[in-house]
Amino acid sequence: MAEGDHIVYPVIKQPEVSTFGTTSRGGKVLRDSNHYEHNFNRMSGDNKFWICINSRSKIKPFCPGRATNCGEMTISTRPHNHLSDLTSIKV
């Protein structure tokens, strides 16, 4: 990419169905329809709050991406500053 170019990353405004899984250490993982992965952060009532898996990375830049879900419906609340995990695997 040339200097000054920037990529616009999608932010989900409408609820969507996400998939759930576990990490190799047994933690909870949420993957949204854009293939961004989030680690479980906290729970308040029926709502679960998730943070991007790159939010605490020492290798990649900090990512502010967040998601909230109630049941199977998920809404992303903050945009990511990187390509989705599916895109980085294909590249």
mmCIF file as gemmi writes it, N, C-alpha and C atoms, coordinates in Angstrom:
data_model
loop_
_atom_site.group_PDB
_atom_site.id
_atom_site.type_symbol
_atom_site.label_atom_id
_atom_site.label_alt_id
_atom_site.label_comp_id
_atom_site.label_asym_id
_atom_site.label_entity_id
_atom_site.label_seq_id
_atom_site.pdbx_PDB_ins_code
_atom_site.Cartn_x
_atom_site.Cartn_y
_atom_site.Cartn_z
_atom_site.occupancy
_atom_site.B_iso_or_equiv
_atom_site.pdbx_formal_charge
_atom_site.auth_seq_id
_atom_site.auth_asym_id
_atom_site.pdbx_PDB_model_num
ATOM 1 N N . MET Axp A 1 ? 0.823 -1.187 0 1 0 ? 1 A 1
ATOM 2 C CA . MET Axp A 1 ? 0 0 0 1 0 ? 1 A 1
ATOM 3 C C . MET Axp A 1 ? 0.866 1.249 0 1 0 ? 1 A 1
ATOM 4 N N . ALA Axp A 2 ? 0.399 2.238 -0.685 1 0 ? 2 A 1
ATOM 5 C CA . ALA Axp A 2 ? 1.125 3.489 -0.745 1 0 ? 2 A 1
ATOM 6 C C . ALA Axp A 2 ? 0.87 4.316 0.509 1 0 ? 2 A 1
ATOM 7 N N . GLU Axp A 3 ? 1.793 5.214 0.792 1 0 ? 3 A 1
ATOM 8 C CA . GLU Axp A 3 ? 1.619 6.075 1.958 1 0 ? 3 A 1
ATOM 9 C C . GLU Axp A 3 ? 0.374 6.937 1.776 1 0 ? 3 A 1
ATOM 10 N N . GLY Axp A 4 ? -0.408 7.075 2.812 1 0 ? 4 A 1
ATOM 11 C CA . GLY Axp A 4 ? -1.642 7.861 2.736 1 0 ? 4 A 1
ATOM 12 C C . GLY Axp A 4 ? -2.87 7.018 2.442 1 0 ? 4 A 1
ATOM 13 N N . ASP Axp A 5 ? -2.672 5.799 1.899 1 0 ? 5 A 1
ATOM 14 C CA . ASP Axp A 5 ? -3.805 4.902 1.67 1 0 ? 5 A 1
ATOM 15 C C . ASP Axp A 5 ? -4.243 4.336 3.01 1 0 ? 5 A 1
ATOM 16 N N . HIS Axp A 6 ? -5.522 4.113 3.145 1 0 ? 6 A 1
ATOM 17 C CA . HIS Axp A 6 ? -5.998 3.446 4.34 1 0 ? 6 A 1
ATOM 18 C C . HIS Axp A 6 ? -7.134 2.514 3.974 1 0 ? 6 A 1
ATOM 19 N N . ILE Axp A 7 ? -7.318 1.511 4.779 1 0 ? 7 A 1
ATOM 20 C CA . ILE Axp A 7 ? -8.345 0.501 4.536 1 0 ? 7 A 1
ATOM 21 C C . ILE Axp A 7 ? -9.496 0.78 5.481 1 0 ? 7 A 1
ATOM 22 N N . VAL Axp A 8 ? -10.718 0.687 4.954 1 0 ? 8 A 1
ATOM 23 C CA . VAL Axp A 8 ? -11.895 0.844 5.799 1 0 ? 8 A 1
ATOM 24 C C . VAL Axp A 8 ? -12.355 -0.554 6.189 1 0 ? 8 A 1
ATOM 25 N N . TYR Axp A 9 ? -12.354 -0.838 7.485 1 0 ? 9 A 1
ATOM 26 C CA . TYR Axp A 9 ? -12.745 -2.137 7.986 1 0 ? 9 A 1
ATOM 27 C C . TYR Axp A 9 ? -14.215 -2.107 8.368 1 0 ? 9 A 1
ATOM 28 N N . PRO Axp A 10 ? -14.952 -3.207 8.135 1 0 ? 10 A 1
ATOM 29 C CA . PRO Axp A 10 ? -16.388 -3.2 8.391 1 0 ? 10 A 1
ATOM 30 C C . PRO Axp A 10 ? -16.719 -3.153 9.883 1 0 ? 10 A 1
ATOM 31 N N . VAL Axp A 11 ? -17.786 -2.421 10.199 1 0 ? 11 A 1
ATOM 32 C CA . VAL Axp A 11 ? -18.348 -2.399 11.546 1 0 ? 11 A 1
ATOM 33 C C . VAL Axp A 11 ? -19.781 -2.876 11.41 1 0 ? 11 A 1
ATOM 34 N N . ILE Axp A 12 ? -20.131 -3.894 12.176 1 0 ? 12 A 1
ATOM 35 C CA . ILE Axp A 12 ? -21.467 -4.463 12.096 1 0 ? 12 A 1
ATOM 36 C C . ILE Axp A 12 ? -22.414 -3.583 12.89 1 0 ? 12 A 1
ATOM 37 N N . LYS Axp A 13 ? -23.458 -3.087 12.239 1 0 ? 13 A 1
ATOM 38 C CA . LYS Axp A 13 ? -24.449 -2.271 12.929 1 0 ? 13 A 1
ATOM 39 C C . LYS Axp A 13 ? -25.718 -3.076 13.199 1 0 ? 13 A 1
ATOM 40 N N . GLN Axp A 14 ? -26.018 -4.053 12.355 1 0 ? 14 A 1
ATOM 41 C CA . GLN Axp A 14 ? -27.191 -4.899 12.527 1 0 ? 14 A 1
ATOM 42 C C . GLN Axp A 14 ? -26.773 -6.173 13.249 1 0 ? 14 A 1
ATOM 43 N N . PRO Axp A 15 ? -27.641 -6.702 14.125 1 0 ? 15 A 1
ATOM 44 C CA . PRO Axp A 15 ? -27.306 -7.973 14.785 1 0 ? 15 A 1
ATOM 45 C C . PRO Axp A 15 ? -27.078 -9.076 13.756 1 0 ? 15 A 1
ATOM 46 N N . GLU Axp A 16 ? -26.181 -9.968 14.05 1 0 ? 16 A 1
ATOM 47 C CA . GLU Axp A 16 ? -25.876 -11.093 13.168 1 0 ? 16 A 1
ATOM 48 C C . GLU Axp A 16 ? -25.633 -12.337 14.008 1 0 ? 16 A 1
ATOM 49 N N . VAL Axp A 17 ? -25.703 -13.483 13.372 1 0 ? 17 A 1
ATOM 50 C CA . VAL Axp A 17 ? -25.429 -14.745 14.054 1 0 ? 17 A 1
ATOM 51 C C . VAL Axp A 17 ? -23.932 -15.012 13.962 1 0 ? 17 A 1
ATOM 52 N N . SER Axp A 18 ? -23.325 -15.327 15.089 1 0 ? 18 A 1
ATOM 53 C CA . SER Axp A 18 ? -21.894 -15.616 15.143 1 0 ? 18 A 1
ATOM 54 C C . SER Axp A 18 ? -21.675 -17.061 15.545 1 0 ? 18 A 1
ATOM 55 N N . THR Axp A 19 ? -20.441 -17.525 15.369 1 0 ? 19 A 1
ATOM 56 C CA . THR Axp A 19 ? -20.102 -18.872 15.81 1 0 ? 19 A 1
ATOM 57 C C . THR Axp A 19 ? -19.222 -18.777 17.049 1 0 ? 19 A 1
ATOM 58 N N . PHE Axp A 20 ? -19.27 -19.807 17.856 1 0 ? 20 A 1
ATOM 59 C CA . PHE Axp A 20 ? -18.532 -19.826 19.106 1 0 ? 20 A 1
ATOM 60 C C . PHE Axp A 20 ? -17.633 -21.053 19.154 1 0 ? 20 A 1
ATOM 61 N N . GLY Axp A 21 ? -16.525 -20.933 19.839 1 0 ? 21 A 1
ATOM 62 C CA . GLY Axp A 21 ? -15.598 -22.047 19.98 1 0 ? 21 A 1
ATOM 63 C C . GLY Axp A 21 ? -14.77 -21.88 21.235 1 0 ? 21 A 1
ATOM 64 N N . THR Axp A 22 ? -13.699 -22.667 21.316 1 0 ? 22 A 1
ATOM 65 C CA . THR Axp A 22 ? -12.799 -22.578 22.462 1 0 ? 22 A 1
ATOM 66 C C . THR Axp A 22 ? -11.357 -22.472 21.975 1 0 ? 22 A 1
ATOM 67 N N . THR Axp A 23 ? -10.528 -21.85 22.79 1 0 ? 23 A 1
ATOM 68 C CA . THR Axp A 23 ? -9.107 -21.738 22.481 1 0 ? 23 A 1
ATOM 69 C C . THR Axp A 23 ? -8.406 -23.017 22.895 1 0 ? 23 A 1
ATOM 70 N N . SER Axp A 24 ? -7.132 -23.122 22.586 1 0 ? 24 A 1
ATOM 71 C CA . SER Axp A 24 ? -6.366 -24.303 22.975 1 0 ? 24 A 1
ATOM 72 C C . SER Axp A 24 ? -6.233 -24.412 24.491 1 0 ? 24 A 1
ATOM 73 N N . ARG Axp A 25 ? -6.433 -23.301 25.188 1 0 ? 25 A 1
ATOM 74 C CA . ARG Axp A 25 ? -6.368 -23.306 26.648 1 0 ? 25 A 1
ATOM 75 C C . ARG Axp A 25 ? -7.753 -23.39 27.293 1 0 ? 25 A 1
ATOM 76 N N . GLY Axp A 26 ? -8.783 -23.568 26.493 1 0 ? 26 A 1
ATOM 77 C CA . GLY Axp A 26 ? -10.13 -23.723 27.025 1 0 ? 26 A 1
ATOM 78 C C . GLY Axp A 26 ? -10.922 -22.443 27.168 1 0 ? 26 A 1
ATOM 79 N N . GLY Axp A 27 ? -10.396 -21.312 26.685 1 0 ? 27 A 1
ATOM 80 C CA . GLY Axp A 27 ? -11.122 -20.04 26.738 1 0 ? 27 A 1
ATOM 81 C C . GLY Axp A 27 ? -12.204 -19.97 25.669 1 0 ? 27 A 1
ATOM 82 N N . LYS Axp A 28 ? -13.135 -19.043 25.816 1 0 ? 28 A 1
ATOM 83 C CA . LYS Axp A 28 ? -14.225 -18.882 24.857 1 0 ? 28 A 1
ATOM 84 C C . LYS Axp A 28 ? -13.805 -17.953 23.726 1 0 ? 28 A 1
ATOM 85 N N . VAL Axp A 29 ? -14.218 -18.297 22.497 1 0 ? 29 A 1
ATOM 86 C CA . VAL Axp A 29 ? -13.916 -17.496 21.317 1 0 ? 29 A 1
ATOM 87 C C . VAL Axp A 29 ? -15.195 -17.266 20.53 1 0 ? 29 A 1
ATOM 88 N N . LEU Axp A 30 ? -15.383 -16.028 20.045 1 0 ? 30 A 1
ATOM 89 C CA . LEU Axp A 30 ? -16.502 -15.68 19.174 1 0 ? 30 A 1
ATOM 90 C C . LEU Axp A 30 ? -15.931 -15.303 17.818 1 0 ? 30 A 1
ATOM 91 N N . ARG Axp A 31 ? -16.522 -15.793 16.736 1 0 ? 31 A 1
ATOM 92 C CA . ARG Axp A 31 ? -16.117 -15.398 15.382 1 0 ? 31 A 1
ATOM 93 C C . ARG Axp A 31 ? -17.329 -14.812 14.692 1 0 ? 31 A 1
ATOM 94 N N . ASP Axp A 32 ? -17.22 -13.537 14.264 1 0 ? 32 A 1
ATOM 95 C CA . ASP Axp A 32 ? -18.353 -12.884 13.605 1 0 ? 32 A 1
ATOM 96 C C . ASP Axp A 32 ? -18.38 -13.225 12.117 1 0 ? 32 A 1
ATOM 97 N N . SER Axp A 33 ? -19.374 -12.686 11.406 1 0 ? 33 A 1
ATOM 98 C CA . SER Axp A 33 ? -19.537 -13.031 9.986 1 0 ? 33 A 1
ATOM 99 C C . SER Axp A 33 ? -18.411 -12.499 9.118 1 0 ? 33 A 1
ATOM 100 N N . ASN Axp A 34 ? -17.656 -11.522 9.596 1 0 ? 34 A 1
ATOM 101 C CA . ASN Axp A 34 ? -16.505 -10.999 8.855 1 0 ? 34 A 1
ATOM 102 C C . ASN Axp A 34 ? -15.221 -11.741 9.218 1 0 ? 34 A 1
ATOM 103 N N . HIS Axp A 35 ? -15.343 -12.796 10.012 1 0 ? 35 A 1
ATOM 104 C CA . HIS Axp A 35 ? -14.246 -13.677 10.417 1 0 ? 35 A 1
ATOM 105 C C . HIS Axp A 35 ? -13.227 -13.007 11.34 1 0 ? 35 A 1
ATOM 106 N N . TYR Axp A 36 ? -13.676 -12.054 12.115 1 0 ? 36 A 1
ATOM 107 C CA . TYR Axp A 36 ? -12.839 -11.506 13.18 1 0 ? 36 A 1
ATOM 108 C C . TYR Axp A 36 ? -13.067 -12.366 14.414 1 0 ? 36 A 1
ATOM 109 N N . GLU Axp A 37 ? -12 -12.682 15.136 1 0 ? 37 A 1
ATOM 110 C CA . GLU Axp A 37 ? -12.126 -13.496 16.344 1 0 ? 37 A 1
ATOM 111 C C . GLU Axp A 37 ? -11.993 -12.627 17.583 1 0 ? 37 A 1
ATOM 112 N N . HIS Axp A 38 ? -12.797 -12.951 18.586 1 0 ? 38 A 1
ATOM 113 C CA . HIS Axp A 38 ? -12.835 -12.202 19.838 1 0 ? 38 A 1
ATOM 114 C C . HIS Axp A 38 ? -12.724 -13.161 21.014 1 0 ? 38 A 1
ATOM 115 N N . ASN Axp A 39 ? -12.023 -12.753 22.054 1 0 ? 39 A 1
ATOM 116 C CA . ASN Axp A 39 ? -11.948 -13.502 23.305 1 0 ? 39 A 1
ATOM 117 C C . ASN Axp A 39 ? -12.995 -12.969 24.266 1 0 ? 39 A 1
ATOM 118 N N . PHE Axp A 40 ? -13.544 -13.863 25.093 1 0 ? 40 A 1
ATOM 119 C CA . PHE Axp A 40 ? -14.522 -13.453 26.087 1 0 ? 40 A 1
ATOM 120 C C . PHE Axp A 40 ? -13.869 -12.506 27.09 1 0 ? 40 A 1
ATOM 121 N N . ASN Axp A 41 ? -14.559 -11.402 27.402 1 0 ? 41 A 1
ATOM 122 C CA . ASN Axp A 41 ? -14.023 -10.414 28.328 1 0 ? 41 A 1
ATOM 123 C C . ASN Axp A 41 ? -14.805 -10.385 29.629 1 0 ? 41 A 1
ATOM 124 N N . ARG Axp A 42 ? -16.129 -10.153 29.559 1 0 ? 42 A 1
ATOM 125 C CA . ARG Axp A 42 ? -16.942 -10.093 30.767 1 0 ? 42 A 1
ATOM 126 C C . ARG Axp A 42 ? -18.406 -10.292 30.419 1 0 ? 42 A 1
ATOM 127 N N . MET Axp A 43 ? -19.217 -10.409 31.463 1 0 ? 43 A 1
ATOM 128 C CA . MET Axp A 43 ? -20.651 -10.623 31.286 1 0 ? 43 A 1
ATOM 129 C C . MET Axp A 43 ? -21.405 -9.66 32.188 1 0 ? 43 A 1
ATOM 130 N N . SER Axp A 44 ? -22.51 -9.107 31.685 1 0 ? 44 A 1
ATOM 131 C CA . SER Axp A 44 ? -23.372 -8.227 32.47 1 0 ? 44 A 1
ATOM 132 C C . SER Axp A 44 ? -24.812 -8.606 32.15 1 0 ? 44 A 1
ATOM 133 N N . GLY Axp A 45 ? -25.479 -9.261 33.09 1 0 ? 45 A 1
ATOM 134 C CA . GLY Axp A 45 ? -26.824 -9.766 32.823 1 0 ? 45 A 1
ATOM 135 C C . GLY Axp A 45 ? -26.746 -10.853 31.774 1 0 ? 45 A 1
ATOM 136 N N . ASP Axp A 46 ? -27.54 -10.724 30.705 1 0 ? 46 A 1
ATOM 137 C CA . ASP Axp A 46 ? -27.516 -11.688 29.603 1 0 ? 46 A 1
ATOM 138 C C . ASP Axp A 46 ? -26.496 -11.321 28.525 1 0 ? 46 A 1
ATOM 139 N N . ASN Axp A 47 ? -25.914 -10.134 28.605 1 0 ? 47 A 1
ATOM 140 C CA . ASN Axp A 47 ? -24.975 -9.663 27.584 1 0 ? 47 A 1
ATOM 141 C C . ASN Axp A 47 ? -23.563 -10.133 27.886 1 0 ? 47 A 1
ATOM 142 N N . LYS Axp A 48 ? -22.893 -10.611 26.835 1 0 ? 48 A 1
ATOM 143 C CA . LYS Axp A 48 ? -21.489 -10.995 26.932 1 0 ? 48 A 1
ATOM 144 C C . LYS Axp A 48 ? -20.68 -10.001 26.118 1 0 ? 48 A 1
ATOM 145 N N . PHE Axp A 49 ? -19.561 -9.581 26.656 1 0 ? 49 A 1
ATOM 146 C CA . PHE Axp A 49 ? -18.699 -8.615 25.999 1 0 ? 49 A 1
ATOM 147 C C . PHE Axp A 49 ? -17.408 -9.306 25.59 1 0 ? 49 A 1
ATOM 148 N N . TRP Axp A 50 ? -16.982 -9.042 24.346 1 0 ? 50 A 1
ATOM 149 C CA . TRP Axp A 50 ? -15.836 -9.709 23.745 1 0 ? 50 A 1
ATOM 150 C C . TRP Axp A 50 ? -14.837 -8.675 23.261 1 0 ? 50 A 1
ATOM 151 N N . ILE Axp A 51 ? -13.544 -9.012 23.32 1 0 ? 51 A 1
ATOM 152 C CA . ILE Axp A 51 ? -12.486 -8.146 22.811 1 0 ? 51 A 1
ATOM 153 C C . ILE Axp A 51 ? -11.732 -8.887 21.705 1 0 ? 51 A 1
ATOM 154 N N . CYS Axp A 52 ? -11.219 -8.129 20.757 1 0 ? 52 A 1
ATOM 155 C CA . CYS Axp A 52 ? -10.476 -8.713 19.641 1 0 ? 52 A 1
ATOM 156 C C . CYS Axp A 52 ? -9.284 -9.509 20.163 1 0 ? 52 A 1
ATOM 157 N N . ILE Axp A 53 ? -8.974 -10.607 19.495 1 0 ? 53 A 1
ATOM 158 C CA . ILE Axp A 53 ? -7.835 -11.429 19.932 1 0 ? 53 A 1
ATOM 159 C C . ILE Axp A 53 ? -6.517 -10.673 19.808 1 0 ? 53 A 1
ATOM 160 N N . ASN Axp A 54 ? -6.491 -9.588 19.017 1 0 ? 54 A 1
ATOM 161 C CA . ASN Axp A 54 ? -5.267 -8.788 18.874 1 0 ? 54 A 1
ATOM 162 C C . ASN Axp A 54 ? -5.219 -7.62 19.854 1 0 ? 54 A 1
ATOM 163 N N . SER Axp A 55 ? -6.175 -7.542 20.778 1 0 ? 55 A 1
ATOM 164 C CA . SER Axp A 55 ? -6.193 -6.394 21.69 1 0 ? 55 A 1
ATOM 165 C C . SER Axp A 55 ? -5.051 -6.432 22.694 1 0 ? 55 A 1
ATOM 166 N N . ARG Axp A 56 ? -4.521 -7.599 22.959 1 0 ? 56 A 1
ATOM 167 C CA . ARG Axp A 56 ? -3.44 -7.715 23.944 1 0 ? 56 A 1
ATOM 168 C C . ARG Axp A 56 ? -2.152 -8.239 23.325 1 0 ? 56 A 1
ATOM 169 N N . SER Axp A 57 ? -2.1 -8.267 22.006 1 0 ? 57 A 1
ATOM 170 C CA . SER Axp A 57 ? -0.948 -8.824 21.314 1 0 ? 57 A 1
ATOM 171 C C . SER Axp A 57 ? 0.296 -7.973 21.507 1 0 ? 57 A 1
ATOM 172 N N . LYS Axp A 58 ? 1.407 -8.622 21.762 1 0 ? 58 A 1
ATOM 173 C CA . LYS Axp A 58 ? 2.68 -7.92 21.865 1 0 ? 58 A 1
ATOM 174 C C . LYS Axp A 58 ? 3.372 -7.858 20.5 1 0 ? 58 A 1
ATOM 175 N N . ILE Axp A 59 ? 2.903 -8.682 19.562 1 0 ? 59 A 1
ATOM 176 C CA . ILE Axp A 59 ? 3.51 -8.734 18.231 1 0 ? 59 A 1
ATOM 177 C C . ILE Axp A 59 ? 2.805 -7.778 17.271 1 0 ? 59 A 1
ATOM 178 N N . LYS Axp A 60 ? 1.467 -7.849 17.221 1 0 ? 60 A 1
ATOM 179 C CA . LYS Axp A 60 ? 0.685 -6.999 16.326 1 0 ? 60 A 1
ATOM 180 C C . LYS Axp A 60 ? 0.283 -5.723 17.064 1 0 ? 60 A 1
ATOM 181 N N . PRO Axp A 61 ? -0.09 -4.661 16.33 1 0 ? 61 A 1
ATOM 182 C CA . PRO Axp A 61 ? -0.545 -3.44 16.996 1 0 ? 61 A 1
ATOM 183 C C . PRO Axp A 61 ? -1.84 -3.682 17.768 1 0 ? 61 A 1
ATOM 184 N N . PHE Axp A 62 ? -2.035 -2.92 18.828 1 0 ? 62 A 1
ATOM 185 C CA . PHE Axp A 62 ? -3.251 -3.014 19.639 1 0 ? 62 A 1
ATOM 186 C C . PHE Axp A 62 ? -4.478 -2.81 18.757 1 0 ? 62 A 1
ATOM 187 N N . CYS Axp A 63 ? -5.504 -3.651 18.914 1 0 ? 63 A 1
ATOM 188 C CA . CYS Axp A 63 ? -6.745 -3.523 18.154 1 0 ? 63 A 1
ATOM 189 C C . CYS Axp A 63 ? -7.879 -3.148 19.102 1 0 ? 63 A 1
ATOM 190 N N . PRO Axp A 64 ? -8.639 -2.091 18.789 1 0 ? 64 A 1
ATOM 191 C CA . PRO Axp A 64 ? -9.75 -1.669 19.642 1 0 ? 64 A 1
ATOM 192 C C . PRO Axp A 64 ? -11.051 -2.423 19.358 1 0 ? 64 A 1
ATOM 193 N N . GLY Axp A 65 ? -11.043 -3.405 18.457 1 0 ? 65 A 1
ATOM 194 C CA . GLY Axp A 65 ? -12.259 -4.121 18.066 1 0 ? 65 A 1
ATOM 195 C C . GLY Axp A 65 ? -12.979 -4.751 19.246 1 0 ? 65 A 1
ATOM 196 N N . ARG Axp A 66 ? -14.298 -4.563 19.321 1 0 ? 66 A 1
ATOM 197 C CA . ARG Axp A 66 ? -15.128 -5.105 20.393 1 0 ? 66 A 1
ATOM 198 C C . ARG Axp A 66 ? -16.419 -5.654 19.807 1 0 ? 66 A 1
ATOM 199 N N . ALA Axp A 67 ? -17.03 -6.582 20.529 1 0 ? 67 A 1
ATOM 200 C CA . ALA Axp A 67 ? -18.325 -7.131 20.132 1 0 ? 67 A 1
ATOM 201 C C . ALA Axp A 67 ? -19.143 -7.406 21.385 1 0 ? 67 A 1
ATOM 202 N N . THR Axp A 68 ? -20.453 -7.364 21.239 1 0 ? 68 A 1
ATOM 203 C CA . THR Axp A 68 ? -21.383 -7.668 22.326 1 0 ? 68 A 1
ATOM 204 C C . THR Axp A 68 ? -22.392 -8.655 21.786 1 0 ? 68 A 1
ATOM 205 N N . ASN Axp A 69 ? -22.775 -9.641 22.592 1 0 ? 69 A 1
ATOM 206 C CA . ASN Axp A 69 ? -23.813 -10.548 22.132 1 0 ? 69 A 1
ATOM 207 C C . ASN Axp A 69 ? -24.758 -10.903 23.27 1 0 ? 69 A 1
ATOM 208 N N . CYS Axp A 70 ? -25.976 -11.214 22.857 1 0 ? 70 A 1
ATOM 209 C CA . CYS Axp A 70 ? -27.005 -11.707 23.761 1 0 ? 70 A 1
ATOM 210 C C . CYS Axp A 70 ? -27.581 -12.929 23.061 1 0 ? 70 A 1
ATOM 211 N N . GLY Axp A 71 ? -27.357 -14.111 23.591 1 0 ? 71 A 1
ATOM 212 C CA . GLY Axp A 71 ? -27.741 -15.333 22.89 1 0 ? 71 A 1
ATOM 213 C C . GLY Axp A 71 ? -26.81 -15.55 21.718 1 0 ? 71 A 1
ATOM 214 N N . GLU Axp A 72 ? -27.386 -15.77 20.537 1 0 ? 72 A 1
ATOM 215 C CA . GLU Axp A 72 ? -26.559 -15.995 19.347 1 0 ? 72 A 1
ATOM 216 C C . GLU Axp A 72 ? -26.4 -14.755 18.482 1 0 ? 72 A 1
ATOM 217 N N . MET Axp A 73 ? -27.077 -13.66 18.823 1 0 ? 73 A 1
ATOM 218 C CA . MET Axp A 73 ? -26.999 -12.442 18.026 1 0 ? 73 A 1
ATOM 219 C C . MET Axp A 73 ? -25.861 -11.561 18.527 1 0 ? 73 A 1
ATOM 220 N N . THR Axp A 74 ? -25.037 -11.07 17.603 1 0 ? 74 A 1
ATOM 221 C CA . THR Axp A 74 ? -23.845 -10.297 17.937 1 0 ? 74 A 1
ATOM 222 C C . THR Axp A 74 ? -23.857 -8.958 17.219 1 0 ? 74 A 1
ATOM 223 N N . ILE Axp A 75 ? -23.366 -7.93 17.92 1 0 ? 75 A 1
ATOM 224 C CA . ILE Axp A 75 ? -23.187 -6.607 17.323 1 0 ? 75 A 1
ATOM 225 C C . ILE Axp A 75 ? -21.763 -6.17 17.609 1 0 ? 75 A 1
ATOM 226 N N . SER Axp A 76 ? -21.018 -5.769 16.565 1 0 ? 76 A 1
ATOM 227 C CA . SER Axp A 76 ? -19.681 -5.217 16.77 1 0 ? 76 A 1
ATOM 228 C C . SER Axp A 76 ? -19.83 -3.756 17.157 1 0 ? 76 A 1
ATOM 229 N N . THR Axp A 77 ? -19.133 -3.355 18.191 1 0 ? 77 A 1
ATOM 230 C CA . THR Axp A 77 ? -19.296 -2.003 18.699 1 0 ? 77 A 1
ATOM 231 C C . THR Axp A 77 ? -18.144 -1.067 18.362 1 0 ? 77 A 1
ATOM 232 N N . ARG Axp A 78 ? -16.977 -1.625 18.057 1 0 ? 78 A 1
ATOM 233 C CA . ARG Axp A 78 ? -15.83 -0.808 17.66 1 0 ? 78 A 1
ATOM 234 C C . ARG Axp A 78 ? -15.152 -1.465 16.472 1 0 ? 78 A 1
ATOM 235 N N . PRO Axp A 79 ? -14.629 -0.656 15.54 1 0 ? 79 A 1
ATOM 236 C CA . PRO Axp A 79 ? -13.979 -1.234 14.361 1 0 ? 79 A 1
ATOM 237 C C . PRO Axp A 79 ? -12.601 -1.82 14.684 1 0 ? 79 A 1
ATOM 238 N N . HIS Axp A 80 ? -12.192 -2.749 13.855 1 0 ? 80 A 1
ATOM 239 C CA . HIS Axp A 80 ? -10.857 -3.354 13.962 1 0 ? 80 A 1
ATOM 240 C C . HIS Axp A 80 ? -9.883 -2.526 13.135 1 0 ? 80 A 1
ATOM 241 N N . ASN Axp A 81 ? -8.609 -2.613 13.454 1 0 ? 81 A 1
ATOM 242 C CA . ASN Axp A 81 ? -7.591 -1.881 12.697 1 0 ? 81 A 1
ATOM 243 C C . ASN Axp A 81 ? -6.69 -2.822 11.892 1 0 ? 81 A 1
ATOM 244 N N . HIS Axp A 82 ? -7.218 -3.996 11.554 1 0 ? 82 A 1
ATOM 245 C CA . HIS Axp A 82 ? -6.45 -4.995 10.811 1 0 ? 82 A 1
ATOM 246 C C . HIS Axp A 82 ? -7.416 -5.805 9.943 1 0 ? 82 A 1
ATOM 247 N N . LEU Axp A 83 ? -6.863 -6.583 9.038 1 0 ? 83 A 1
ATOM 248 C CA . LEU Axp A 83 ? -7.686 -7.451 8.209 1 0 ? 83 A 1
ATOM 249 C C . LEU Axp A 83 ? -8.232 -8.604 9.054 1 0 ? 83 A 1
ATOM 250 N N . SER Axp A 84 ? -9.313 -9.198 8.585 1 0 ? 84 A 1
ATOM 251 C CA . SER Axp A 84 ? -9.902 -10.317 9.33 1 0 ? 84 A 1
ATOM 252 C C . SER Axp A 84 ? -8.977 -11.514 9.333 1 0 ? 84 A 1
ATOM 253 N N . ASP Axp A 85 ? -9.223 -12.433 10.246 1 0 ? 85 A 1
ATOM 254 C CA . ASP Axp A 85 ? -8.371 -13.607 10.383 1 0 ? 85 A 1
ATOM 255 C C . ASP Axp A 85 ? -8.429 -14.484 9.145 1 0 ? 85 A 1
ATOM 256 N N . LEU Axp A 86 ? -9.585 -14.58 8.499 1 0 ? 86 A 1
ATOM 257 C CA . LEU Axp A 86 ? -9.71 -15.37 7.274 1 0 ? 86 A 1
ATOM 258 C C . LEU Axp A 86 ? -8.873 -14.766 6.16 1 0 ? 86 A 1
ATOM 259 N N . THR Axp A 87 ? -8.875 -13.434 6.039 1 0 ? 87 A 1
ATOM 260 C CA . THR Axp A 87 ? -8.088 -12.763 5.007 1 0 ? 87 A 1
ATOM 261 C C . THR Axp A 87 ? -6.6 -12.975 5.235 1 0 ? 87 A 1
ATOM 262 N N . SER Axp A 88 ? -6.145 -12.915 6.473 1 0 ? 88 A 1
ATOM 263 C CA . SER Axp A 88 ? -4.716 -13.066 6.739 1 0 ? 88 A 1
ATOM 264 C C . SER Axp A 88 ? -4.262 -14.503 6.496 1 0 ? 88 A 1
ATOM 265 N N . ILE Axp A 89 ? -5.163 -15.482 6.679 1 0 ? 89 A 1
ATOM 266 C CA . ILE Axp A 89 ? -4.814 -16.878 6.397 1 0 ? 89 A 1
ATOM 267 C C . ILE Axp A 89 ? -4.648 -17.078 4.899 1 0 ? 89 A 1
ATOM 268 N N . LYS Axp A 90 ? -5.555 -16.488 4.086 1 0 ? 90 A 1
ATOM 269 C CA . LYS Axp A 90 ? -5.484 -16.641 2.638 1 0 ? 90 A 1
ATOM 270 C C . LYS Axp A 90 ? -4.287 -15.921 2.044 1 0 ? 90 A 1
ATOM 271 N N . VAL Axp A 91 ? -3.879 -14.8 2.64 1 0 ? 91 A 1
ATOM 272 C CA . VAL Axp A 91 ? -2.748 -14.046 2.146 1 0 ? 91 A 1
ATOM 273 C C . VAL Axp A 91 ? -1.496 -14.785 2.505 1 0 ? 91 A 1
